[in-house]
Amino acid sequence: MSIPRFHTPLAALALGVGWLAAGVVLAEEAEDNRAWYDRAHAGMSSWLVGTAAGLDSFFGDPRAVEEDYTETYVRLQMGITQSRLNDTEWTSRAYARVPLPRLSRRLSIFVSGGEEDQSVTAKPEESLRQTEKSSTVGVQYVLDETDRGRWSLTGSLSPNVKLRYRYLYPLGGGWYTRYTQNLYWDEDKGTGIELRGDLERVIGPSTLLRFTANTDWWDDPTGVNWLLGGALLHRVNPRTAIALDVAANGVSQPEWEVSTYRTGLRFRHNFFRSWLFYEIEPALRWTQDPLVATDRMTFDPAITFRLEIQFGKVTGL
């Protein structure tokens, strides 16, 4: 089964640049001596962000790990994927972060390793920078932090260095934006910049709607790597959640075009113990090699089963 490729306009890059401009233009607002309506607005904003953070934390989304740098967090994940193109693939991933409050409350150390889960390459919550295998040890230091913005510096033995800026801005009506930029240097990739913009809406206490635009540029033959996607996350009960996502990602060279379409449904359940989770994720993908001249894409359905163990901050209950 195949579908025709469509040509993506420069809007993909413009979205990423637009988020950058918004992050620069929006100045930090003073929080001292605020009127009661300003305090009420801040309280509502905090509730919105907290609801989203709770859902991200339950799903193990990288956003939650990035935000809560003061907590000890260890995550071990094993998975098996059955797909039409790649048959059976086994994956294992590990991530640990430990704050170092005796040195500084802003300082933490992290360890990560294992194979990347190729079934999630085009999911909106995943980075565009996928590799076959990755393992590293590093430190993160929060340079500056306000109610809405945060600067942090990360270095690892890969080696690489990353300067990260994150900005949150409430829009009203349950909507808010989250802008993130990473300026990095990597031994293998050189210097690059990754821009991510999230438009999010909290729907009640247990549902989150998110739209994502992501661009990543470095010295690569495929030019700018981009992703556009959306996800609907819902907490069914304290132990169960589901997420539906749709996404498309591609490159800018030799021309702007799509390399992957994806849609998937993810079921995640906390069982037996508060630190033990399993996932079932069926997905439909259409893929194409951007360096191969063809107008057709290959249909690649897949299903993934995962088992995850958490230590430290447990998000199941």
VOBA-66700 format. One record per residue (C-alpha): x, y, z; residue in three letters; residue number from 1. Coordinates in nm, 4 decimals. Each point is the difference from the previous one (the first is absolute). Layout:
BEGIN
<rec c1="X" c2="Y" c3="Z" residuo="Ala" num="NUM"/>
...
REM end
This chain:
BEGIN
<rec c1="0.0000" c2="0.0000" c3="0.0000" residuo="Met" num="1"/>
<rec c1="0.1357" c2="0.3449" c3="-0.0822" residuo="Ser" num="2"/>
<rec c1="-0.1045" c2="0.3642" c3="-0.0070" residuo="Ile" num="3"/>
<rec c1="0.1476" c2="0.2857" c3="-0.1984" residuo="Pro" num="4"/>
<rec c1="0.2541" c2="0.2308" c3="0.1559" residuo="Arg" num="5"/>
<rec c1="-0.0917" c2="0.3680" c3="0.0315" residuo="Phe" num="6"/>
<rec c1="0.2400" c2="0.2918" c3="-0.0036" residuo="His" num="7"/>
<rec c1="0.0148" c2="0.1924" c3="0.3287" residuo="Thr" num="8"/>
<rec c1="0.0298" c2="0.3797" c3="-0.0318" residuo="Pro" num="9"/>
<rec c1="0.2398" c2="0.2171" c3="0.1913" residuo="Leu" num="10"/>
<rec c1="-0.2696" c2="0.0286" c3="0.2660" residuo="Ala" num="11"/>
<rec c1="0.1700" c2="-0.2798" c3="0.1965" residuo="Ala" num="12"/>
<rec c1="0.3128" c2="0.2101" c3="0.0468" residuo="Leu" num="13"/>
<rec c1="-0.2022" c2="0.3183" c3="0.0435" residuo="Ala" num="14"/>
<rec c1="-0.1877" c2="-0.1584" c3="0.2900" residuo="Leu" num="15"/>
<rec c1="0.3237" c2="-0.0777" c3="0.1798" residuo="Gly" num="16"/>
<rec c1="0.1367" c2="0.3504" c3="-0.0604" residuo="Val" num="17"/>
<rec c1="-0.3315" c2="0.1461" c3="0.1088" residuo="Gly" num="18"/>
<rec c1="0.0221" c2="-0.1768" c3="0.3332" residuo="Trp" num="19"/>
<rec c1="0.3524" c2="0.1395" c3="0.0390" residuo="Leu" num="20"/>
<rec c1="-0.1208" c2="0.3521" c3="-0.0704" residuo="Ala" num="21"/>
<rec c1="-0.2837" c2="-0.0396" c3="0.2481" residuo="Ala" num="22"/>
<rec c1="0.2416" c2="-0.1136" c3="0.2684" residuo="Gly" num="23"/>
<rec c1="0.2199" c2="0.3031" c3="-0.0570" residuo="Val" num="24"/>
<rec c1="-0.2795" c2="0.2582" c3="-0.0233" residuo="Val" num="25"/>
<rec c1="-0.2003" c2="-0.1110" c3="0.3022" residuo="Leu" num="26"/>
<rec c1="0.1678" c2="0.1677" c3="0.2964" residuo="Ala" num="27"/>
<rec c1="-0.0138" c2="-0.1387" c3="0.3499" residuo="Glu" num="28"/>
<rec c1="-0.2739" c2="0.1725" c3="0.2013" residuo="Glu" num="29"/>
<rec c1="0.0696" c2="0.1234" c3="0.3532" residuo="Ala" num="30"/>
<rec c1="-0.1676" c2="-0.2119" c3="0.2680" residuo="Glu" num="31"/>
<rec c1="0.0463" c2="0.2304" c3="0.3003" residuo="Asp" num="32"/>
<rec c1="-0.2976" c2="0.1965" c3="0.1371" residuo="Asn" num="33"/>
<rec c1="-0.2422" c2="-0.1543" c3="-0.2449" residuo="Arg" num="34"/>
<rec c1="-0.3696" c2="0.0824" c3="0.0080" residuo="Ala" num="35"/>
<rec c1="-0.2432" c2="-0.2723" c3="0.1075" residuo="Trp" num="36"/>
<rec c1="-0.1068" c2="-0.0680" c3="-0.3600" residuo="Tyr" num="37"/>
<rec c1="0.3666" c2="-0.0478" c3="-0.0990" residuo="Asp" num="38"/>
<rec c1="0.0450" c2="-0.2464" c3="0.2851" residuo="Arg" num="39"/>
<rec c1="-0.3172" c2="-0.1841" c3="-0.1053" residuo="Ala" num="40"/>
<rec c1="0.1288" c2="-0.0172" c3="-0.3567" residuo="His" num="41"/>
<rec c1="0.3348" c2="-0.1350" c3="0.1237" residuo="Ala" num="42"/>
<rec c1="-0.1797" c2="-0.2623" c3="0.2084" residuo="Gly" num="43"/>
<rec c1="-0.2032" c2="-0.1173" c3="-0.2989" residuo="Met" num="44"/>
<rec c1="0.3155" c2="-0.0138" c3="-0.2129" residuo="Ser" num="45"/>
<rec c1="0.1698" c2="-0.2111" c3="0.2657" residuo="Ser" num="46"/>
<rec c1="-0.2953" c2="-0.2413" c3="0.0030" residuo="Trp" num="47"/>
<rec c1="0.0088" c2="-0.0340" c3="-0.3789" residuo="Leu" num="48"/>
<rec c1="0.3732" c2="-0.0684" c3="-0.0073" residuo="Val" num="49"/>
<rec c1="-0.0272" c2="-0.2383" c3="0.2955" residuo="Gly" num="50"/>
<rec c1="-0.2718" c2="-0.2057" c3="-0.1708" residuo="Thr" num="51"/>
<rec c1="0.2088" c2="-0.0316" c3="-0.3150" residuo="Ala" num="52"/>
<rec c1="0.3091" c2="-0.0874" c3="0.2041" residuo="Ala" num="53"/>
<rec c1="-0.1914" c2="-0.2767" c3="0.1795" residuo="Gly" num="54"/>
<rec c1="-0.1012" c2="-0.1623" c3="-0.3291" residuo="Leu" num="55"/>
<rec c1="0.3490" c2="0.0372" c3="-0.1462" residuo="Asp" num="56"/>
<rec c1="0.1480" c2="-0.1499" c3="0.3153" residuo="Ser" num="57"/>
<rec c1="-0.2312" c2="-0.3033" c3="-0.0113" residuo="Phe" num="58"/>
<rec c1="0.0972" c2="-0.0686" c3="-0.3629" residuo="Phe" num="59"/>
<rec c1="0.3718" c2="0.0563" c3="0.0669" residuo="Gly" num="60"/>
<rec c1="0.0067" c2="0.2890" c3="-0.2477" residuo="Asp" num="61"/>
<rec c1="0.3410" c2="0.1733" c3="-0.0275" residuo="Pro" num="62"/>
<rec c1="-0.1709" c2="0.3325" c3="0.0773" residuo="Arg" num="63"/>
<rec c1="-0.0773" c2="-0.1160" c3="0.3529" residuo="Ala" num="64"/>
<rec c1="0.3582" c2="-0.1120" c3="0.0596" residuo="Val" num="65"/>
<rec c1="0.1328" c2="0.3302" c3="-0.1336" residuo="Glu" num="66"/>
<rec c1="-0.2246" c2="0.2055" c3="0.2263" residuo="Glu" num="67"/>
<rec c1="0.0356" c2="-0.1734" c3="0.3367" residuo="Asp" num="68"/>
<rec c1="0.3757" c2="0.0134" c3="0.0479" residuo="Tyr" num="69"/>
<rec c1="-0.0171" c2="-0.0090" c3="0.3832" residuo="Thr" num="70"/>
<rec c1="-0.1269" c2="-0.3601" c3="0.0199" residuo="Glu" num="71"/>
<rec c1="0.1935" c2="-0.3281" c3="-0.0171" residuo="Thr" num="72"/>
<rec c1="-0.1302" c2="-0.1921" c3="-0.2987" residuo="Tyr" num="73"/>
<rec c1="0.1014" c2="-0.3421" c3="-0.1365" residuo="Val" num="74"/>
<rec c1="-0.1738" c2="-0.1684" c3="-0.2928" residuo="Arg" num="75"/>
<rec c1="0.0726" c2="-0.3444" c3="-0.1494" residuo="Leu" num="76"/>
<rec c1="-0.1955" c2="-0.1028" c3="-0.3075" residuo="Gln" num="77"/>
<rec c1="-0.0062" c2="-0.3152" c3="-0.2125" residuo="Met" num="78"/>
<rec c1="-0.2032" c2="-0.0410" c3="-0.3159" residuo="Gly" num="79"/>
<rec c1="-0.0751" c2="-0.2228" c3="-0.2959" residuo="Ile" num="80"/>
<rec c1="-0.1349" c2="0.1280" c3="-0.3318" residuo="Thr" num="81"/>
<rec c1="-0.1502" c2="-0.2079" c3="-0.2791" residuo="Gln" num="82"/>
<rec c1="-0.0199" c2="0.1888" c3="-0.3285" residuo="Ser" num="83"/>
<rec c1="-0.0528" c2="-0.0825" c3="-0.3655" residuo="Arg" num="84"/>
<rec c1="0.3380" c2="0.1321" c3="-0.1182" residuo="Leu" num="85"/>
<rec c1="0.2309" c2="-0.0833" c3="0.2904" residuo="Asn" num="86"/>
<rec c1="-0.1586" c2="-0.3187" c3="0.1370" residuo="Asp" num="87"/>
<rec c1="0.0776" c2="-0.0314" c3="0.3728" residuo="Thr" num="88"/>
<rec c1="0.2149" c2="0.2526" c3="0.1843" residuo="Glu" num="89"/>
<rec c1="0.0998" c2="-0.0036" c3="0.3663" residuo="Trp" num="90"/>
<rec c1="0.0944" c2="0.3262" c3="0.1703" residuo="Thr" num="91"/>
<rec c1="0.1204" c2="0.1023" c3="0.3435" residuo="Ser" num="92"/>
<rec c1="0.0422" c2="0.3502" c3="0.1364" residuo="Arg" num="93"/>
<rec c1="0.1140" c2="0.1455" c3="0.3302" residuo="Ala" num="94"/>
<rec c1="0.0021" c2="0.3502" c3="0.1432" residuo="Tyr" num="95"/>
<rec c1="0.0926" c2="0.1272" c3="0.3436" residuo="Ala" num="96"/>
<rec c1="0.0311" c2="0.3479" c3="0.1447" residuo="Arg" num="97"/>
<rec c1="0.1101" c2="0.0856" c3="0.3519" residuo="Val" num="98"/>
<rec c1="0.0039" c2="0.3556" c3="0.1411" residuo="Pro" num="99"/>
<rec c1="0.3071" c2="0.1129" c3="0.1933" residuo="Leu" num="100"/>
<rec c1="-0.1477" c2="0.2388" c3="0.2591" residuo="Pro" num="101"/>
<rec c1="0.3095" c2="0.0026" c3="0.2212" residuo="Arg" num="102"/>
<rec c1="0.1948" c2="0.1548" c3="-0.2845" residuo="Leu" num="103"/>
<rec c1="-0.2865" c2="0.2059" c3="-0.1431" residuo="Ser" num="104"/>
<rec c1="-0.3777" c2="-0.0409" c3="-0.0216" residuo="Arg" num="105"/>
<rec c1="0.0332" c2="0.0926" c3="-0.3691" residuo="Arg" num="106"/>
<rec c1="0.2451" c2="-0.2802" c3="-0.0791" residuo="Leu" num="107"/>
<rec c1="-0.0838" c2="-0.3590" c3="-0.0979" residuo="Ser" num="108"/>
<rec c1="0.1794" c2="-0.2949" c3="-0.1560" residuo="Ile" num="109"/>
<rec c1="-0.1556" c2="-0.2339" c3="-0.2563" residuo="Phe" num="110"/>
<rec c1="0.0771" c2="-0.3332" c3="-0.1659" residuo="Val" num="111"/>
<rec c1="-0.1711" c2="-0.1355" c3="-0.3130" residuo="Ser" num="112"/>
<rec c1="0.0551" c2="-0.2949" c3="-0.2273" residuo="Gly" num="113"/>
<rec c1="-0.1502" c2="-0.2687" c3="-0.2209" residuo="Gly" num="114"/>
<rec c1="-0.1510" c2="-0.0344" c3="-0.3447" residuo="Glu" num="115"/>
<rec c1="-0.2483" c2="0.2550" c3="-0.1257" residuo="Glu" num="116"/>
<rec c1="-0.3525" c2="-0.1336" c3="-0.0471" residuo="Asp" num="117"/>
<rec c1="-0.0433" c2="0.0392" c3="-0.3760" residuo="Gln" num="118"/>
<rec c1="-0.3772" c2="-0.0343" c3="0.0271" residuo="Ser" num="119"/>
<rec c1="-0.0225" c2="0.3480" c3="0.1536" residuo="Val" num="120"/>
<rec c1="0.2211" c2="0.1867" c3="-0.2467" residuo="Thr" num="121"/>
<rec c1="-0.2802" c2="0.2244" c3="-0.1227" residuo="Ala" num="122"/>
<rec c1="-0.1905" c2="0.0466" c3="0.3243" residuo="Lys" num="123"/>
<rec c1="-0.0489" c2="0.3632" c3="0.0998" residuo="Pro" num="124"/>
<rec c1="0.1560" c2="-0.0411" c3="0.3438" residuo="Glu" num="125"/>
<rec c1="0.3237" c2="-0.1510" c3="-0.1302" residuo="Glu" num="126"/>
<rec c1="0.3089" c2="0.1865" c3="-0.1137" residuo="Ser" num="127"/>
<rec c1="0.0757" c2="0.0136" c3="-0.3713" residuo="Leu" num="128"/>
<rec c1="0.3571" c2="-0.1046" c3="0.0697" residuo="Arg" num="129"/>
<rec c1="-0.0360" c2="-0.3780" c3="-0.0042" residuo="Gln" num="130"/>
<rec c1="0.3054" c2="-0.2244" c3="0.0053" residuo="Thr" num="131"/>
<rec c1="0.0471" c2="-0.3757" c3="-0.0122" residuo="Glu" num="132"/>
<rec c1="0.1595" c2="-0.0127" c3="0.3430" residuo="Lys" num="133"/>
<rec c1="0.0800" c2="0.2630" c3="0.2597" residuo="Ser" num="134"/>
<rec c1="0.1576" c2="0.0036" c3="0.3434" residuo="Ser" num="135"/>
<rec c1="0.1461" c2="0.2838" c3="0.1977" residuo="Thr" num="136"/>
<rec c1="0.0675" c2="0.1503" c3="0.3418" residuo="Val" num="137"/>
<rec c1="-0.0382" c2="0.3717" c3="0.0562" residuo="Gly" num="138"/>
<rec c1="-0.0983" c2="0.2884" c3="0.2242" residuo="Val" num="139"/>
<rec c1="-0.2648" c2="0.2690" c3="-0.0251" residuo="Gln" num="140"/>
<rec c1="0.0092" c2="0.3406" c3="0.1662" residuo="Tyr" num="141"/>
<rec c1="-0.2944" c2="0.2423" c3="0.0114" residuo="Val" num="142"/>
<rec c1="0.1458" c2="0.3418" c3="-0.0737" residuo="Leu" num="143"/>
<rec c1="-0.3105" c2="0.2081" c3="0.0624" residuo="Asp" num="144"/>
<rec c1="-0.3673" c2="-0.0650" c3="0.0713" residuo="Glu" num="145"/>
<rec c1="-0.3188" c2="0.2051" c3="0.0291" residuo="Thr" num="146"/>
<rec c1="-0.3690" c2="-0.0939" c3="0.0161" residuo="Asp" num="147"/>
<rec c1="-0.0078" c2="-0.0309" c3="-0.3778" residuo="Arg" num="148"/>
<rec c1="0.3527" c2="-0.0350" c3="-0.1302" residuo="Gly" num="149"/>
<rec c1="0.3068" c2="-0.2113" c3="0.0665" residuo="Arg" num="150"/>
<rec c1="0.3569" c2="-0.0083" c3="-0.1321" residuo="Trp" num="151"/>
<rec c1="0.2074" c2="-0.3147" c3="0.0515" residuo="Ser" num="152"/>
<rec c1="0.3379" c2="-0.1314" c3="-0.1115" residuo="Leu" num="153"/>
<rec c1="0.0679" c2="-0.3702" c3="-0.0580" residuo="Thr" num="154"/>
<rec c1="0.3252" c2="-0.1785" c3="-0.0718" residuo="Gly" num="155"/>
<rec c1="0.0694" c2="-0.3691" c3="-0.0487" residuo="Ser" num="156"/>
<rec c1="0.2826" c2="-0.2396" c3="-0.0797" residuo="Leu" num="157"/>
<rec c1="-0.1431" c2="-0.0784" c3="-0.3467" residuo="Ser" num="158"/>
<rec c1="0.1385" c2="0.2688" c3="-0.0270" residuo="Pro" num="159"/>
<rec c1="-0.2535" c2="0.2772" c3="-0.0521" residuo="Asn" num="160"/>
<rec c1="-0.1051" c2="0.3304" c3="0.1532" residuo="Val" num="161"/>
<rec c1="-0.3521" c2="0.1452" c3="-0.0074" residuo="Lys" num="162"/>
<rec c1="-0.1387" c2="0.3399" c3="0.0982" residuo="Leu" num="163"/>
<rec c1="-0.3756" c2="-0.0283" c3="0.0516" residuo="Arg" num="164"/>
<rec c1="-0.2686" c2="0.2649" c3="0.0408" residuo="Tyr" num="165"/>
<rec c1="-0.3642" c2="-0.0741" c3="0.0840" residuo="Arg" num="166"/>
<rec c1="-0.2855" c2="0.2515" c3="0.0189" residuo="Tyr" num="167"/>
<rec c1="-0.3648" c2="-0.0511" c3="0.1016" residuo="Leu" num="168"/>
<rec c1="-0.2702" c2="0.2507" c3="-0.0879" residuo="Tyr" num="169"/>
<rec c1="-0.3718" c2="-0.0352" c3="0.0891" residuo="Pro" num="170"/>
<rec c1="-0.2436" c2="0.1097" c3="-0.2714" residuo="Leu" num="171"/>
<rec c1="-0.3255" c2="-0.0285" c3="0.1931" residuo="Gly" num="172"/>
<rec c1="-0.2939" c2="-0.2332" c3="-0.0427" residuo="Gly" num="173"/>
<rec c1="0.2063" c2="-0.2979" c3="0.1129" residuo="Gly" num="174"/>
<rec c1="0.2632" c2="0.0531" c3="-0.2736" residuo="Trp" num="175"/>
<rec c1="0.3687" c2="0.0692" c3="0.0458" residuo="Tyr" num="176"/>
<rec c1="0.3196" c2="-0.0232" c3="-0.2018" residuo="Thr" num="177"/>
<rec c1="0.3295" c2="-0.1617" c3="0.0864" residuo="Arg" num="178"/>
<rec c1="0.3047" c2="0.1060" c3="-0.1995" residuo="Tyr" num="179"/>
<rec c1="0.3338" c2="-0.1833" c3="0.0256" residuo="Thr" num="180"/>
<rec c1="0.3265" c2="0.0614" c3="-0.1799" residuo="Gln" num="181"/>
<rec c1="0.3216" c2="-0.1986" c3="0.0233" residuo="Asn" num="182"/>
<rec c1="0.3260" c2="0.1382" c3="-0.1338" residuo="Leu" num="183"/>
<rec c1="0.2455" c2="-0.2889" c3="0.0013" residuo="Tyr" num="184"/>
<rec c1="0.3383" c2="-0.1304" c3="-0.1034" residuo="Trp" num="185"/>
<rec c1="0.0466" c2="-0.3721" c3="-0.0549" residuo="Asp" num="186"/>
<rec c1="0.3201" c2="-0.1845" c3="-0.0918" residuo="Glu" num="187"/>
<rec c1="-0.1739" c2="-0.1961" c3="-0.2778" residuo="Asp" num="188"/>
<rec c1="-0.2458" c2="0.2628" c3="-0.1270" residuo="Lys" num="189"/>
<rec c1="0.1831" c2="0.3268" c3="0.0622" residuo="Gly" num="190"/>
<rec c1="-0.1901" c2="0.3162" c3="0.0939" residuo="Thr" num="191"/>
<rec c1="-0.3773" c2="0.0097" c3="-0.0350" residuo="Gly" num="192"/>
<rec c1="-0.3223" c2="0.1494" c3="0.1298" residuo="Ile" num="193"/>
<rec c1="-0.3272" c2="-0.1726" c3="0.0858" residuo="Glu" num="194"/>
<rec c1="-0.3224" c2="0.1987" c3="0.0370" residuo="Leu" num="195"/>
<rec c1="-0.3228" c2="-0.1423" c3="0.1405" residuo="Arg" num="196"/>
<rec c1="-0.3335" c2="0.1715" c3="0.0465" residuo="Gly" num="197"/>
<rec c1="-0.2950" c2="-0.1571" c3="0.1827" residuo="Asp" num="198"/>
<rec c1="-0.3527" c2="0.1381" c3="-0.0029" residuo="Leu" num="199"/>
<rec c1="-0.1904" c2="-0.1723" c3="0.2807" residuo="Glu" num="200"/>
<rec c1="-0.3481" c2="0.0001" c3="0.1447" residuo="Arg" num="201"/>
<rec c1="-0.1053" c2="-0.1655" c3="0.3240" residuo="Val" num="202"/>
<rec c1="-0.3497" c2="-0.1478" c3="-0.0278" residuo="Ile" num="203"/>
<rec c1="-0.1171" c2="-0.0659" c3="0.3535" residuo="Gly" num="204"/>
<rec c1="0.2249" c2="-0.1604" c3="0.2613" residuo="Pro" num="205"/>
<rec c1="0.0980" c2="-0.3070" c3="-0.2032" residuo="Ser" num="206"/>
<rec c1="0.0313" c2="0.0889" c3="-0.3713" residuo="Thr" num="207"/>
<rec c1="0.2613" c2="0.1900" c3="-0.1968" residuo="Leu" num="208"/>
<rec c1="-0.0026" c2="0.1039" c3="-0.3671" residuo="Leu" num="209"/>
<rec c1="0.3402" c2="0.0902" c3="-0.1460" residuo="Arg" num="210"/>
<rec c1="0.1215" c2="0.1222" c3="-0.3391" residuo="Phe" num="211"/>
<rec c1="0.3750" c2="-0.0073" c3="-0.0654" residuo="Thr" num="212"/>
<rec c1="0.2364" c2="0.1539" c3="-0.2554" residuo="Ala" num="213"/>
<rec c1="0.3640" c2="-0.1069" c3="0.0183" residuo="Asn" num="214"/>
<rec c1="0.3003" c2="0.0879" c3="-0.2151" residuo="Thr" num="215"/>
<rec c1="0.3594" c2="-0.1156" c3="0.0344" residuo="Asp" num="216"/>
<rec c1="0.2854" c2="0.1323" c3="-0.2105" residuo="Trp" num="217"/>
<rec c1="0.3647" c2="-0.0991" c3="-0.0148" residuo="Trp" num="218"/>
<rec c1="0.2578" c2="-0.0681" c3="-0.2712" residuo="Asp" num="219"/>
<rec c1="-0.1893" c2="-0.2876" c3="-0.1604" residuo="Asp" num="220"/>
<rec c1="-0.0672" c2="-0.0911" c3="-0.3686" residuo="Pro" num="221"/>
<rec c1="-0.3752" c2="-0.0043" c3="0.0692" residuo="Thr" num="222"/>
<rec c1="-0.0006" c2="0.3609" c3="0.1245" residuo="Gly" num="223"/>
<rec c1="-0.2655" c2="0.0943" c3="0.2563" residuo="Val" num="224"/>
<rec c1="-0.1714" c2="-0.2944" c3="0.1684" residuo="Asn" num="225"/>
<rec c1="-0.3574" c2="0.0961" c3="0.0901" residuo="Trp" num="226"/>
<rec c1="-0.3051" c2="-0.1497" c3="0.1684" residuo="Leu" num="227"/>
<rec c1="-0.3644" c2="0.1078" c3="0.0238" residuo="Leu" num="228"/>
<rec c1="-0.2363" c2="-0.1957" c3="0.2203" residuo="Gly" num="229"/>
<rec c1="-0.2735" c2="-0.0148" c3="0.2553" residuo="Gly" num="230"/>
<rec c1="-0.0909" c2="-0.2160" c3="0.2979" residuo="Ala" num="231"/>
<rec c1="-0.3012" c2="-0.0527" c3="0.2233" residuo="Leu" num="232"/>
<rec c1="0.0884" c2="-0.1373" c3="0.3468" residuo="Leu" num="233"/>
<rec c1="-0.2661" c2="-0.1235" c3="0.2405" residuo="His" num="234"/>
<rec c1="0.0302" c2="-0.1371" c3="0.3533" residuo="Arg" num="235"/>
<rec c1="-0.2702" c2="-0.2669" c3="0.0274" residuo="Val" num="236"/>
<rec c1="0.0637" c2="-0.0612" c3="0.3696" residuo="Asn" num="237"/>
<rec c1="0.2994" c2="0.0324" c3="0.2357" residuo="Pro" num="238"/>
<rec c1="0.1599" c2="-0.3122" c3="-0.1484" residuo="Arg" num="239"/>
<rec c1="-0.0945" c2="0.0192" c3="-0.3683" residuo="Thr" num="240"/>
<rec c1="0.0459" c2="0.2501" c3="-0.2806" residuo="Ala" num="241"/>
<rec c1="-0.0295" c2="0.0036" c3="-0.3783" residuo="Ile" num="242"/>
<rec c1="0.1526" c2="0.2249" c3="-0.2656" residuo="Ala" num="243"/>
<rec c1="-0.0889" c2="0.0463" c3="-0.3652" residuo="Leu" num="244"/>
<rec c1="0.2583" c2="0.1678" c3="-0.2226" residuo="Asp" num="245"/>
<rec c1="0.0367" c2="0.0986" c3="-0.3651" residuo="Val" num="246"/>
<rec c1="0.3178" c2="0.1411" c3="-0.1525" residuo="Ala" num="247"/>
<rec c1="0.1992" c2="0.0616" c3="-0.3131" residuo="Ala" num="248"/>
<rec c1="0.3712" c2="0.0663" c3="-0.0186" residuo="Asn" num="249"/>
<rec c1="0.2414" c2="0.0659" c3="-0.2808" residuo="Gly" num="250"/>
<rec c1="0.2992" c2="0.1940" c3="-0.1300" residuo="Val" num="251"/>
<rec c1="0.0735" c2="0.3168" c3="-0.1971" residuo="Ser" num="252"/>
<rec c1="0.2594" c2="-0.1384" c3="-0.2441" residuo="Gln" num="253"/>
<rec c1="0.0220" c2="-0.0829" c3="-0.2815" residuo="Pro" num="254"/>
<rec c1="-0.3467" c2="0.1586" c3="0.0293" residuo="Glu" num="255"/>
<rec c1="-0.2671" c2="0.0456" c3="0.2667" residuo="Trp" num="256"/>
<rec c1="-0.1816" c2="-0.3298" c3="0.0286" residuo="Glu" num="257"/>
<rec c1="-0.1482" c2="-0.2542" c3="0.2384" residuo="Val" num="258"/>
<rec c1="0.1944" c2="-0.3134" c3="0.0910" residuo="Ser" num="259"/>
<rec c1="-0.2425" c2="-0.1477" c3="0.2568" residuo="Thr" num="260"/>
<rec c1="-0.3697" c2="0.0156" c3="0.0834" residuo="Tyr" num="261"/>
<rec c1="-0.1110" c2="-0.1614" c3="0.3219" residuo="Arg" num="262"/>
<rec c1="-0.3051" c2="-0.0575" c3="0.2166" residuo="Thr" num="263"/>
<rec c1="-0.0071" c2="-0.2100" c3="0.3147" residuo="Gly" num="264"/>
<rec c1="-0.1996" c2="-0.0859" c3="0.3090" residuo="Leu" num="265"/>
<rec c1="0.1909" c2="-0.0529" c3="0.3239" residuo="Arg" num="266"/>
<rec c1="-0.1489" c2="-0.1807" c3="0.3010" residuo="Phe" num="267"/>
<rec c1="0.1993" c2="0.0296" c3="0.3240" residuo="Arg" num="268"/>
<rec c1="-0.0883" c2="-0.1738" c3="0.3261" residuo="His" num="269"/>
<rec c1="0.1538" c2="0.0002" c3="0.3450" residuo="Asn" num="270"/>
<rec c1="-0.0352" c2="-0.3498" c3="0.1466" residuo="Phe" num="271"/>
<rec c1="0.0962" c2="-0.2141" c3="0.2997" residuo="Phe" num="272"/>
<rec c1="0.2267" c2="0.2693" c3="0.1513" residuo="Arg" num="273"/>
<rec c1="-0.0001" c2="0.3793" c3="-0.0264" residuo="Ser" num="274"/>
<rec c1="0.3367" c2="-0.0127" c3="-0.1808" residuo="Trp" num="275"/>
<rec c1="-0.0893" c2="-0.2582" c3="-0.2655" residuo="Leu" num="276"/>
<rec c1="-0.1614" c2="0.0835" c3="-0.3380" residuo="Phe" num="277"/>
<rec c1="-0.0827" c2="-0.1712" c3="-0.3255" residuo="Tyr" num="278"/>
<rec c1="-0.0965" c2="0.1478" c3="-0.3370" residuo="Glu" num="279"/>
<rec c1="-0.1693" c2="-0.1238" c3="-0.3156" residuo="Ile" num="280"/>
<rec c1="0.0362" c2="0.2221" c3="-0.3039" residuo="Glu" num="281"/>
<rec c1="-0.1341" c2="-0.0840" c3="-0.3468" residuo="Pro" num="282"/>
<rec c1="0.1131" c2="0.2441" c3="-0.2688" residuo="Ala" num="283"/>
<rec c1="-0.0346" c2="0.0631" c3="-0.3726" residuo="Leu" num="284"/>
<rec c1="0.2923" c2="0.1555" c3="-0.1882" residuo="Arg" num="285"/>
<rec c1="0.0767" c2="0.0963" c3="-0.3565" residuo="Trp" num="286"/>
<rec c1="0.3717" c2="0.0503" c3="-0.0585" residuo="Thr" num="287"/>
<rec c1="0.2344" c2="0.0992" c3="-0.2782" residuo="Gln" num="288"/>
<rec c1="0.3745" c2="0.0563" c3="-0.0300" residuo="Asp" num="289"/>
<rec c1="0.0487" c2="0.3749" c3="-0.0719" residuo="Pro" num="290"/>
<rec c1="0.3104" c2="-0.0734" c3="-0.2111" residuo="Leu" num="291"/>
<rec c1="-0.1829" c2="-0.2443" c3="-0.2297" residuo="Val" num="292"/>
<rec c1="-0.1826" c2="0.1536" c3="-0.2970" residuo="Ala" num="293"/>
<rec c1="-0.3514" c2="-0.1445" c3="0.0145" residuo="Thr" num="294"/>
<rec c1="-0.3535" c2="0.1320" c3="0.0393" residuo="Asp" num="295"/>
<rec c1="-0.1255" c2="-0.2971" c3="0.1983" residuo="Arg" num="296"/>
<rec c1="0.0208" c2="-0.0857" c3="0.3679" residuo="Met" num="297"/>
<rec c1="0.0088" c2="-0.3383" c3="0.1708" residuo="Thr" num="298"/>
<rec c1="-0.2736" c2="-0.1054" c3="0.2412" residuo="Phe" num="299"/>
<rec c1="0.1460" c2="-0.1322" c3="0.3260" residuo="Asp" num="300"/>
<rec c1="-0.2515" c2="-0.1002" c3="0.2725" residuo="Pro" num="301"/>
<rec c1="0.1494" c2="-0.0938" c3="0.3352" residuo="Ala" num="302"/>
<rec c1="-0.0889" c2="-0.0927" c3="0.3546" residuo="Ile" num="303"/>
<rec c1="0.2227" c2="0.0557" c3="0.3018" residuo="Thr" num="304"/>
<rec c1="-0.0079" c2="-0.1484" c3="0.3510" residuo="Phe" num="305"/>
<rec c1="0.2023" c2="0.1650" c3="0.2779" residuo="Arg" num="306"/>
<rec c1="0.0770" c2="-0.0683" c3="0.3636" residuo="Leu" num="307"/>
<rec c1="0.1323" c2="0.2824" c3="0.2177" residuo="Glu" num="308"/>
<rec c1="0.1409" c2="0.0208" c3="0.3514" residuo="Ile" num="309"/>
<rec c1="0.0381" c2="0.3316" c3="0.1813" residuo="Gln" num="310"/>
<rec c1="0.1949" c2="0.0984" c3="0.3079" residuo="Phe" num="311"/>
<rec c1="0.0039" c2="0.3266" c3="0.1898" residuo="Gly" num="312"/>
<rec c1="-0.2928" c2="0.2139" c3="-0.1073" residuo="Lys" num="313"/>
<rec c1="-0.2802" c2="-0.2445" c3="-0.0806" residuo="Val" num="314"/>
<rec c1="-0.2874" c2="0.1327" c3="-0.2107" residuo="Thr" num="315"/>
<rec c1="-0.2464" c2="-0.2872" c3="0.0128" residuo="Gly" num="316"/>
<rec c1="-0.2085" c2="0.1080" c3="0.2979" residuo="Leu" num="317"/>
REM end
